């Protein structure tokens, strides 16, 4: 009888397990009561969390990202300059890649730089490029999520301690396995929450910049800037209309000045016709000259020219 007085009743043990599970699930809702302020370390925070200061009530946890497209005469040299810049600013190159040769060469790099030097990094990258194309930046405030994760972690660690105490008081294999299963689940949630907190801290501390580097020849547009097929068609129709109006103006002027140029045109046509007929007559001789002798006739010094029409 005495040996059984320290054994928990099964119903009471199940009630404690359910209560602990409900407490772990309500971790997000109790953030205002059990969560420590962002500036102080939460209860039970150990390891990397104990050594990392959380943002105080006046600071915000901001994640800043950016991307930029740069054009350079020497793509490979520009990529080396970007990599050196990351190290100079206290950051590092996450990934880098270069492909192609000559005018078809392309390079890309992903950098991590301290968030307080994010704007300086973008400015320095622009100075390395011969021309800058697209550039985008984005900011995300993750302070609320960070505080929620801290509160959730505190509640999960309290739940873990409850399960440890239940495990010490369990007296049979069934109870031990049930409590151990819940304890393992809780510890898994703790590790995931710690990982999320660490990720938020790191991404806020080190901003991400994606850099694309293209040869300067790629910056030249295939179609000139501002060109429009509709505008070209409209200009062509306008030119055609102007040409037709010019022809109409000429026709109107010719008709009005007809009494002036018509007689001159008729006289010029008649003169040209007479000249054409005259030039087609090969034996045309002036009237004051004697007629030419017939072919084969010899004319002596004293011979008289036979009148035309005589035959002997």
C-alpha positions as CSV (number, residue, x, y, z in Angstrom):
1,X,0.0,0.0,0.0
2,X,2.8,2.3,0.9
3,X,4.7,1.6,-2.3
4,X,1.7,2.7,-4.4
5,X,1.0,5.9,-2.6
6,X,3.7,7.8,-4.7
7,X,2.3,6.6,-8.1
8,X,0.3,9.2,-10.0
9,X,-3.2,8.2,-11.1
10,X,-3.4,7.7,-14.9
11,X,-6.2,10.2,-15.2
12,X,-4.2,12.9,-13.3
13,X,-1.1,12.2,-15.5
14,X,-3.1,12.6,-18.7
15,X,-4.6,15.9,-17.4
16,X,-1.1,17.2,-16.7
17,X,0.1,16.3,-20.2
18,X,-2.9,18.0,-21.9
19,X,-2.4,21.1,-19.8
20,X,1.3,21.3,-20.7
21,X,0.4,20.8,-24.4
22,X,-2.2,23.7,-24.2
23,X,0.4,25.9,-22.5
24,X,2.9,25.3,-25.4
25,X,0.2,26.0,-28.0
26,X,-0.8,29.3,-26.4
27,X,2.7,30.6,-26.4
28,X,2.0,33.3,-29.1
29,X,-1.1,34.6,-27.3
30,X,0.7,35.2,-24.0
31,X,3.5,37.3,-25.4
32,X,2.4,40.4,-23.6
33,X,2.6,38.8,-20.2
34,X,5.5,36.2,-20.3
35,X,7.7,37.7,-23.1
36,X,10.7,39.6,-22.0
37,X,11.2,43.0,-23.5
38,X,13.3,42.9,-26.7
39,X,16.2,44.6,-25.0
40,X,16.6,41.9,-22.3
41,X,17.4,38.2,-22.5
42,X,14.3,36.0,-22.1
43,X,14.1,33.4,-19.3
44,X,15.8,30.2,-20.2
45,X,17.5,31.6,-23.3
46,X,20.9,30.0,-23.5
47,X,23.6,29.3,-26.1
48,X,23.7,31.7,-29.0
49,X,20.6,33.6,-27.8
50,X,22.3,34.5,-24.5
51,X,25.3,36.1,-26.3
52,X,23.2,38.0,-28.9
53,X,21.6,41.3,-27.8
54,X,18.0,41.8,-28.9
55,X,16.8,45.1,-30.2
56,X,15.5,47.4,-27.5
57,X,12.0,49.0,-27.5
58,X,13.1,52.0,-29.6
59,X,14.9,50.0,-32.3
60,X,13.4,48.1,-35.2
61,X,14.6,44.9,-36.8
62,X,14.7,45.7,-40.5
63,X,15.7,43.3,-43.3
64,X,17.0,45.2,-46.3
65,X,17.6,43.6,-49.7
66,X,18.6,45.1,-53.1
67,X,19.4,44.2,-56.7
68,X,21.2,46.1,-59.4
69,X,22.1,45.6,-63.0
70,X,25.4,47.1,-64.1
71,X,27.1,47.4,-67.5
72,X,30.9,47.3,-67.7
73,X,33.5,47.3,-70.5
74,X,35.3,44.4,-68.8
75,X,32.8,42.1,-67.1
76,X,35.5,39.9,-65.4
77,X,37.3,42.9,-63.9
78,X,34.0,44.4,-62.7
79,X,33.1,41.1,-60.9
80,X,36.5,41.1,-59.2
81,X,35.8,44.7,-58.1
82,X,32.4,43.8,-56.6
83,X,33.9,40.9,-54.7
84,X,36.7,43.0,-53.3
85,X,34.1,45.7,-52.4
86,X,32.1,43.2,-50.3
87,X,35.2,42.2,-48.3
88,X,36.2,45.9,-47.8
89,X,32.8,46.7,-46.4
90,X,32.9,43.9,-43.9
91,X,30.7,41.5,-45.9
92,X,31.3,38.5,-48.1
93,X,30.3,36.9,-51.4
94,X,27.6,34.3,-51.1
95,X,27.6,33.1,-54.7
96,X,29.3,34.3,-58.0
97,X,29.1,33.2,-61.6
98,X,30.5,34.3,-64.9
99,X,29.7,32.8,-68.4
100,X,30.4,33.5,-72.0
101,X,33.2,35.5,-73.6
102,X,33.7,38.9,-75.2
103,X,30.5,40.8,-75.9
104,X,28.4,37.8,-74.8
105,X,29.9,37.6,-71.3
106,X,27.6,37.7,-68.3
107,X,28.4,37.7,-64.6
108,X,26.3,37.6,-61.4
109,X,27.1,37.8,-57.7
110,X,25.2,37.7,-54.5
111,X,26.7,39.7,-51.6
112,X,26.1,40.1,-47.9
113,X,27.1,43.4,-46.4
114,X,26.4,45.0,-43.0
115,X,23.0,46.6,-43.0
116,X,24.4,49.9,-41.8
117,X,26.6,50.0,-45.0
118,X,23.8,48.9,-47.4
119,X,23.4,52.3,-49.1
120,X,27.2,52.7,-49.3
121,X,27.5,49.3,-51.0
122,X,25.0,50.2,-53.7
123,X,26.7,53.6,-54.3
124,X,30.1,51.9,-54.7
125,X,28.8,49.3,-57.1
126,X,27.3,52.1,-59.2
127,X,30.7,53.8,-59.3
128,X,32.3,50.6,-60.6
129,X,29.9,50.4,-63.6
130,X,30.1,52.2,-66.9
131,X,26.4,52.4,-66.9
132,X,23.7,51.4,-64.4
133,X,20.4,49.7,-65.5
134,X,17.6,48.6,-63.2
135,X,18.1,49.0,-59.4
136,X,15.5,48.0,-56.8
137,X,15.6,47.9,-53.0
138,X,13.2,46.6,-50.4
139,X,12.8,46.7,-46.6
140,X,10.8,44.5,-44.3
141,X,10.2,45.2,-40.6
142,X,10.4,41.8,-38.7
143,X,10.4,43.3,-35.2
144,X,6.9,41.9,-34.4
145,X,7.8,38.4,-35.5
146,X,11.1,38.5,-33.6
147,X,9.3,39.5,-30.4
148,X,6.7,36.7,-30.9
149,X,9.4,34.2,-31.5
150,X,11.1,35.2,-28.2
151,X,7.8,34.8,-26.3
152,X,7.1,31.5,-27.9
153,X,10.6,30.3,-27.0
154,X,10.1,31.2,-23.4
155,X,6.8,29.4,-23.2
156,X,8.2,26.3,-24.9
157,X,11.1,26.1,-22.5
158,X,8.7,26.4,-19.5
159,X,6.7,23.6,-21.0
160,X,9.9,21.5,-21.5
161,X,10.6,21.8,-17.7
162,X,7.1,20.7,-16.9
163,X,7.5,17.6,-19.0
164,X,10.9,16.9,-17.4
165,X,9.2,17.0,-14.0
166,X,6.4,14.7,-15.2
167,X,9.0,12.3,-16.6
168,X,10.7,12.1,-13.2
169,X,7.5,11.2,-11.5
170,X,6.3,8.6,-14.0
171,X,6.3,5.0,-12.6
172,X,5.3,2.8,-15.6
173,X,6.5,2.3,-19.1
174,X,3.3,3.7,-20.7
175,X,3.5,7.0,-18.8
176,X,7.2,7.3,-19.5
177,X,6.7,6.8,-23.3
178,X,3.8,9.3,-23.4
179,X,5.7,12.0,-21.6
180,X,8.9,11.4,-23.5
181,X,7.0,11.7,-26.8
182,X,5.6,15.1,-25.8
183,X,8.9,16.2,-24.5
184,X,10.6,15.4,-27.8
185,X,8.0,17.3,-29.7
186,X,8.4,20.3,-27.5
187,X,12.2,20.2,-27.8
188,X,11.8,20.1,-31.6
189,X,9.7,23.2,-31.5
190,X,12.3,24.9,-29.3
191,X,15.0,24.2,-31.9
192,X,12.9,25.4,-34.8
193,X,12.0,28.6,-32.9
194,X,15.7,29.2,-32.1
195,X,16.6,28.7,-35.7
196,X,14.0,31.2,-36.8
197,X,15.2,33.8,-34.3
198,X,18.8,33.3,-35.4
199,X,17.7,33.7,-39.1
200,X,15.9,37.0,-38.3
201,X,18.9,38.3,-36.5
202,X,21.3,37.4,-39.2
203,X,19.3,38.7,-42.2
204,X,18.7,42.0,-40.4
205,X,22.3,42.4,-39.5
206,X,23.6,41.5,-43.0
207,X,21.7,42.9,-46.0
208,X,21.5,40.9,-49.3
209,X,22.5,42.5,-52.7
210,X,22.1,40.7,-56.0
211,X,24.4,42.1,-58.8
212,X,24.1,41.4,-62.5
213,X,27.0,42.5,-64.7
214,X,26.5,42.8,-68.5
215,X,28.9,44.1,-71.3
216,X,28.3,47.7,-72.3
217,X,27.4,46.6,-75.9
218,X,24.3,45.0,-74.3
219,X,23.2,48.4,-73.2
220,X,22.6,49.6,-76.8
221,X,19.0,49.1,-77.6
222,X,18.0,47.2,-80.8
223,X,15.2,49.6,-81.4
224,X,16.0,53.3,-80.8
225,X,14.4,54.7,-77.7
226,X,11.0,56.3,-78.4
227,X,10.4,54.6,-81.8
228,X,6.8,53.8,-82.6
229,X,5.5,52.1,-85.7
230,X,2.3,54.1,-85.4
231,X,4.2,57.4,-85.3
232,X,6.1,56.3,-88.4
233,X,2.9,55.4,-90.3
234,X,1.4,58.8,-89.2
235,X,4.4,60.7,-90.5
236,X,4.4,58.8,-93.8
237,X,0.7,59.6,-94.3
238,X,1.3,63.2,-93.5
239,X,4.2,63.3,-96.1
240,X,2.0,61.7,-98.7
241,X,-0.8,64.2,-98.1
242,X,1.7,67.1,-98.4
243,X,2.9,65.7,-101.8
244,X,-0.6,65.4,-103.1
245,X,-1.4,68.9,-102.0
246,X,1.7,70.1,-103.9
247,X,0.6,68.4,-107.1
248,X,-2.9,70.0,-106.7
249,X,-1.4,73.4,-106.2
250,X,0.7,73.0,-109.4
251,X,-2.4,71.9,-111.4
252,X,-4.4,74.9,-110.2
253,X,-1.7,77.4,-111.1
254,X,-1.3,75.9,-114.6
255,X,-5.0,76.2,-115.2
256,X,-5.1,79.8,-114.0
257,X,-2.1,80.8,-116.1
258,X,-3.3,78.9,-119.2
259,X,-3.9,82.0,-121.4
260,X,-0.3,83.0,-120.9
261,X,1.5,79.7,-121.5
262,X,-0.9,78.0,-123.9
263,X,0.0,80.2,-127.0
264,X,3.7,79.8,-126.2
265,X,3.3,76.1,-126.0
266,X,1.4,75.9,-129.3
267,X,4.0,78.0,-131.1
268,X,6.8,76.0,-129.7
269,X,5.1,72.8,-130.8
270,X,4.6,74.1,-134.4
271,X,8.2,75.2,-134.6
272,X,9.4,71.9,-133.4
273,X,7.2,70.1,-135.9
274,X,8.5,72.2,-138.8
275,X,12.0,71.7,-137.8
276,X,11.5,67.9,-137.5
277,X,10.1,67.7,-141.1
278,X,12.8,69.9,-142.6
279,X,15.5,67.8,-141.0
280,X,14.0,64.6,-142.6
281,X,14.5,66.1,-146.2
282,X,18.1,65.1,-147.4
283,X,18.2,67.0,-150.8
284,X,16.7,70.2,-149.6
285,X,18.6,73.1,-151.4
286,X,18.0,76.8,-151.3
287,X,16.0,78.3,-154.2
288,X,18.7,80.6,-155.4
289,X,21.1,77.7,-156.2
290,X,21.0,75.8,-159.6
291,X,19.7,72.3,-159.5
292,X,22.2,69.5,-158.9
293,X,23.3,67.5,-162.0
294,X,21.9,64.0,-162.3
295,X,24.1,61.1,-161.1
296,X,26.8,60.0,-163.7
297,X,26.7,63.3,-165.7
298,X,30.0,65.1,-166.3
299,X,30.0,68.8,-166.5
300,X,32.8,70.3,-168.5
301,X,34.1,73.8,-168.1
302,X,32.0,75.1,-171.1
303,X,29.1,72.7,-170.9
304,X,25.8,74.1,-170.2
305,X,23.5,72.4,-167.8
306,X,20.7,70.6,-169.5
307,X,17.4,71.7,-168.5
308,X,15.4,69.4,-166.4
309,X,13.2,67.0,-168.3
310,X,15.2,67.0,-171.6
311,X,16.3,63.6,-172.9
312,X,18.5,63.1,-176.0
